[in-house]
Amino acid sequence: MARKVRVEYPGAVYHLRRRWTAADLARRRKGDGQKVKLALRPRQETTTTLRWIAQRLNMGVAGSLANLLRHAEGKR
């Protein structure tokens, strides 16, 4: 059975690429490297807030996500 595609904003493909469910996101650590990579794309390509991204990916509060993204961008 095919999954429903849930697009919340134009270009939203972060949850489709990995095929993670909400339960999968909840099971992974807040600072998981794959989650950070997923958070980078909507942050760079859209005007979504850090708070929204953190809530959708179960990554804690916006401040900790900002630190994770800053650290990830410094590695590139």
N, C-alpha and C positions, 0 to 999 in steps of 0.2 A: 504494500500500500504506500502510495506516495505521501510525503510530508506536505503539510500546508506551508506555503511561503508567507511569512509574516514580515512585511516591510513596514518599518515605522518611520523611515525617512528615506528620501531618494539615495540610492547607492548603498543601502543597508545590506551588506553581505557578510558581515563579521560572524554572525551565528550560523550562517549556511555553509561557510567554508569548512568549519570543523564538525558540523552536524552535532553540536552539543545541545542538550536539552537544559532546561532550567535546573534540573536535578544535578546534571553534570557540572554546571557552573557553581552550584552550591557546594559540591564535594571538593572541588579544587581549592587550593589555598588562595587567599586574597591577593597575594603578591606573585602568583604563578606566572612564569615567563610567557606562556602562551596567552594568558589573559591580558598581560601588558601589551603584547603585540596586537591583540585584537582591539585594545583600547586606543592604540596609537592612530589607527586609520580614521575612525569617525572624528577624532579630535583634530586631525590635520585637514580633513576634507570637508568638514561641516562646521556649523556653529553650535553643536551640541555642548551642553555644559558638562563639566567634570562630575558634578553631582549626578546627572542623569546617567552618564556612562558607568559610574561607580555602582549605582543602584542596579542597572540592567545586567552588569557582569558580576554582581555580588563581590565587589572589591572594597568594601568598607566605606569610609568617608572620602569626600572629595580631596581633602588635604593630603591624605596618604597616597591617593591615586596620582596627584600632582607630583609628589616626590618620586614615585615609581616611573612616571613618564619622563621626568627630567633626567633620571638616572639612565633610562633606556635610550633616550635621545643622545646622551653624552657618549654612549658606547658606539654609536653608528659613525 
